[in-house]
Structure formats: structure tokens, C-alpha cells
């Protein structure tokens, strides 16, 4: 897929959520309905949708099914993205249970932890493995993505180990800014920033 | 505080994470060190910091403590922001245990759920209350913020109830786009979008 901006990715995933949940009983939807619920300009919505190659009808708007599939194709949901979750605490467990991951092509293969009480257990139907098994497993099945949900004090050490094992993409849910080689991509899930942004609306 | 853009809020919270974790052993930090770890332009970092009223020294950069406190003041961390978490599953439990909330002034008072096995229990040292207690409690102590971590199929119904109870800000961790009156602010924590954005870097 040609690169599209992060803002467009963000809006398209929101449209997809709308189609999947809010309007799932309808057959079609207009750019005005989408724009109103998301507080966007309807011309922007039409531009985004045109990018996905779907044309609206003058009366009746966009067919829901077709639009949903077009967004899925544009955003590459069908491509399977295999990930390991490192840190099997509440957040790691919440994420492996996040029902929508599968729909987006995100496939959690296993969790890792170094708490012996958790190792051997399951979370969301996936095995919790000892952290020191990561190296062998990555060598065998070549997983490039991890979701990092360890406590802050362990974040950098675990990252160094994961990078040594060959991890290339880190989705970082810890509040620690990680030091990594240039070839590794880190996406910081800056949770508190969202809350402050919400209050900035006032 | 004068309104600052969401992008600046986002960067300032990232600088704060850096000062708090990565550079906590140092006494001072330069804009170049911050810029390199966050892959930003150093002139942008200096501009953001100037907004907080901190001046760097030609040699030696910014004093860590002073910069940290200035960011906290700029972002209003000292203001206490009381919230209820609705949905005491793994995600709600992860969030109430999120150690950094307190530092940012986010004070979780209680969790709510309608699972009788959870009601009366605690999570992160906070009581889990029956959802139908929300109305009385909001009437008594005037809480305006909720964090929504219920399953998707319950999201709209719980939102309608919370809005009826007087909630004005909803930090939405569900994938459902919520229908609310104009006076209510919803911030969608669009988790999957982040992952897709990360892969868009490729």
C-alpha cells in the first residue's frame, strides 16, 4: 500500500469502528453521519473515503459493507502481523484479550514474563513463557514485533534483550523513553498525554 | 494555563518521561540529548522548553529538576483530576494500577462494574462498586471524568447512563464511537491506530 499519513490512518480506523459497531444495523451511511459523530468536516470524510476507492451514491451514501472492506484493504488488515507481548500483567492480559486485534490482523502468539507464578499459565488463550525463551523463539519463527507492557524499571533492560534477539518494532506501553539502535522502530503509547489533551479542549 | 496545542502537550509529556526515567541520574540535559532520543529537531525541543519558561545554559544545558517542575506546572499536573473507572476488567485494573497517574494529578477514586463477583472487591487499592451506585455518588461528589473500559457491546448503554448522571468527559478505551450530547467531550484512545502508524513508518 502507498504510504498514507498517520492522521488519515487514525481517521480511517475511527470510520471502521463506526461501521463495525455504531452503524452495523444500517445498509448505508453518509459522509455527514460520519462527520457529525466524529466532529469532522464532511468534505474531509469524503476525501478520506475516496482514497479507499469507494464512491458514494447521491442519495443513500456509501454501502456499509463495501466501505468497511475498502478501509480494511487500505489499512492492510488482511496482512497478518505476528506479535509477542512482553509483560503478562494486567495490561498485557487486557491487550491479549482485546477482541479487535484479530480483525486488524494483529496476532498475539504468546506472552513473556519472568514471574515464575505466571510462566506456564495462559492469558487470553495464549501461553505465558519465560522471558529467556524469547531468543530461541525469535530465531526459530522470526517475530519482529513486540508489545512492551513491563513495569517501568524493567523497560530498558527488557528492550536491550529484545533488540539483541532481533526485534525490530516495539509498541511501548511503558512511560519510559527507550534507547534503541536507529534500525529499531519504537511507537510510544503516550497514555497520559491523551488525558491532558482531552482536558485541553476545555 | 493558556491553551497549547495537542502536539506540544504530547511532546512535553514525552520530555517529562525522559527526565523522570532515562536521565534521572543526571543533573542537567541538553536539547540535543532530548532531540536524539525522540527523533526530533533540537530547535523544536528548545522552543517547547522556552514555552515552559526554562532557559538553558550555554554549557551544561537545562537543569533536570527545574525543567521537570516547569513541565509539570505547564501541563497542570498539580491540579487534581478526579476520575471514576467504569469497567473493572483487565484494562480497568491495569489503569488503576498505572503508577504514573498520581504524578500527573489523575486520581482514580473508585471503579464500577456490574459483575457481582467483582463488586465489593478492590483493584489497585480502590473499591469496585456496583454500576447503579454511580448516579448517587456523582450527585454527592460531583465527578466529571470517567475512563471507559467496558466491553464494546456495553459501551453505548453505559455511556448513556453516565451522561445522564452528569459525566462531562469520557476517556474512551473501547473501540466504539460513542453518541453523546455536544456538551460531553469524548477522547477516543484509538489503540489499533497506533500500531498501524508504527508499521506505516516502514
Interface residues (C-beta under 8 A of the other chain):
Chain A: X3 X4 X6 X9 X10 X13 X14 X17 X18 X20 X21 X22 X37 X38 X75 X76 X81 X89 X90 X91 X93 X94 X97 X98 X99 X100 X101 X104 X106 X151 X152 X155 X156 X169 X171 X175 X176 X177 X179 X185 X187 X188 X189 X190 X191 X192 X193 X194 X195 X196 X197 X198 X199 X200 X201 X202
Chain B: X3 X4 X6 X9 X10 X13 X14 X17 X18 X20 X21 X22 X37 X38 X75 X76 X81 X89 X90 X91 X93 X94 X97 X98 X99 X100 X101 X104 X106 X151 X152 X155 X156 X169 X171 X175 X176 X177 X179 X185 X187 X188 X189 X190 X191 X192 X193 X194 X195 X196 X197 X198 X199 X200 X201 X202
